[in-house]
Amino acid sequence: MTRNGLDTVLLDVDGTLIDSTYQHALAWHRAFGQHNLAIPMWRLHRAIGMGGDRLVPAVAGNDVETRLGDALREGWKGQYEDLLPEVGAFDGASALLAELHRRGWRIGLASSGKPAHTRVAIDLLGGDGPLDGWTSADDAEESKPAPDILQAALDQVGGQAAVCVGDSTYDVRAAAATGWPCLCVRTGGFGIAELYDAGAAHVFDDVAELLEKIDETPLARPG
């Protein structure tokens, strides 16, 4: 175990490593449209990062969740899979994973997405090579901003405590619930001020800038 227990990096996937936030928002928009529900795109975008179980009531209310929640999530899944060919990894994402591995960190992807979608993301990042494990929606009872998926990812890689990397206030809130620091990137569309206000330790434009300035962060070395 390291001096302060920080031996693991847990990274969010969508909007952090993979440029998929806006495809998710569009997929949800189309899924709601299939049921004649017009949810503004800005509202959907602001909800990307929380789990689908939370997103539907957050943007459309509890009545819609009760009547249509499962159908909407199934519709989103199909719509997003149609958009997957347009999704790619952010510049620097694979290089960041490789550098973290070189420095001796345990590395986990803390995703609450569908397993098949996370598998596609891993392939876009160059494969499992530097990873010690990854999670999906199947691995936690509650989705972000609850910390369940972070704890599940930590347990999977056998870590003691983690530095988290994400793109949304939901990532920051989930990390805060565990007492772990969260580094953020702006590539999911959240602003600098709101990420710092939520408790982010550092905010970077993207993972390429995070990699460039890694020695200024808790990721400089484990412990």
C-alpha positions, 0 to 999 in steps of 0.5 A: 500500500502507498503512503496515503493509499492513493494507488489507483486512477479511476477514469470516467469514459464518456466525455472524458476519454471518448468524444461521445457526450453529444451523441448521447444527448442526440440519442436521448433526444431521438428516444424521447421524440419516439414517444412524442416528448420534446425535451430540449437538447440543452437540458439533455446535455446537462444531464449526460453523466448521470445514469439513465435511471436518473436522467429520465425523471431529471429531464421529464419528471417522475410520471414519465419515468413511471410510464415510459422509463424502460422504453425510453432507455431502450430507445436511447440504447438503439439510437446511440448504437446507430451513432457509435460509428461517429464516436472516437477517442479524444487526442491524448486519451490512449497516451494518458492511459499508457503514461499512468501505467508506466508510472505504476498506477492501477487503472480502472474505467469507472463507467456506468454505461452499457457493457457493449458500449464500454467495450467499444470505447476500450477498443477505440482507446487501443485495447485493454493493455494498460487497464486493470479493469473496467465497470459497466451499469451492471456493476452498481446498484445506483449510478452517478452521482452516487459513488457506487460505480467508483467503489465497484471499479476500485474493488475490481482492480484491487486498489486502496484509494483512488484519484478520479478523472471525469468531465461532469459535476456528477463525477466530482460529486461521486468522488467527493462522496468517497473522499477522493480527489477528482481531476476534471476535463472540459470535454463533456461541456461543463464549465470551469467554474461549476466544476471547481464549485462542485469540488474538482481539484484541477480542471483541464481543457482535455486529457491531452492538457492533463497529460502535459501537466500531469506532474502538477497533479496527484497523478505525478506518482502513486502515493 
